[in-house]
């Protein structure tokens, strides 16, 4: 008999990339990255990701590269470094590129000073052609969000904001060191909408300490009351061996695997009952939203920011720890600000690690992307696109057949599809194609 605990005790990547970041190495550095940038055709639009690695307070659940600052000077200095990197990257490119997507992530981008926001926006437009219909998104912390900051982001073209809510229960908030009132969240959304930010996303987390079915239901009801265009419902990744501050979270208060699964399923049931379309593993969107329309058209994509409509072949990562995805491979900047600063001071692109993609990597990435986005993949079609036959995925079939025997997937000829009641197990099915996973020593989160 297939049980929830048996299935979801596996620890597997989230597959926002393949190969995943733990398999990057110093084989990719400033010189290789410069060569990759120079090879990009000038008529191909880019996407940009800007990482702001600072917060006012540290949320104990956080798995991001960020640090707490008690005064603004380090943030101001960092913004100047970002401007330098933008100019260096643009100088390494051939021609002037158009940009369709920009994402400000963190950390907390909304802790930036309005003047720095405007300077960054000006620097981007100096070196790139930001298309009139470009999606420009920010990750927003409602706590302390001011009209001046929102107005500055709106002035540089921001039209989408992801609001971190996580959970509304005061006991849960205390246990994760993120005290955020409902009123702060409501006010932040009102300010964003008044400024013309037309699309609002809400981020929620299940699997947090002290969450109960009823408290989770209350959080979902609150989120629905905000009338967001999209919701992302993530499972908390408890990896204190990787993020030391997570050890401050009481382990005995964390929900078990079955409780996590029930929370994920209750969120899906409630949000879909309220008219949202389920997108991949953990996103939901109104039917008229571009993400839902991309899903219906078979054009959904997945990158380091999660599910997206962004189909650009080249995502340029800017800032400390930022990861870029180019046709040749992945490139990650120095994770610490001091190392990032030192490379820029030498006039070097601040890339310190990455991976060159082989044909096998690309093929398996396509299979994983299809499964993660569409809950199905035609392995024969994927292999044929690379001039190969069915046996290209031969190493995956033993695992896939075991999943099929347990009723988690179906296999018809070479088409693999998640069974509807087991869509939460899609990361486990995707791991069947991961050649790096068995030999890796990376810490991954529970698969639900």
Secondary structure, 3 states (H helix, E strand, C coil): CCCHHHHHCCECCCCCCCCCHHHCECCCCHHHHHHHHHHCCCCCCEEEEEEECEECCCCCCCCCCCEECCCCHHHHHHHHHHHHHHHHHHHHCCCCCEEEEEEEEECCHHHCCHHHHHHHHHHHHHHCEEEEEEEEEEEECCCCCCHHHHHHHHHCCCCEEEEEEECCCHHHHHHHCCCCCHHHHHHHHHHHHHCCCCEEEEEEEECCCCCCHHHHHHHHHHHHHCCCCEEEEEECCCCCCCCHHHHHCCHHHCCCHHHHHHHHHHHHHHHHHCCEEEECCCEEEECCCHHHHHHHCCCCEEECCEEECCCCCCEEEECCCCEEEECCEEEEECCCHHHHHHHHHCCCCCEEEEEECCHHHHHHHHHHHHHHHHCEEEHHHHHHHCCCCHHHHHHHHHHHHHHHHCCCEEEECCEEEECHHHHHHHHHHHHHHCCCCCCCCCCCCECC
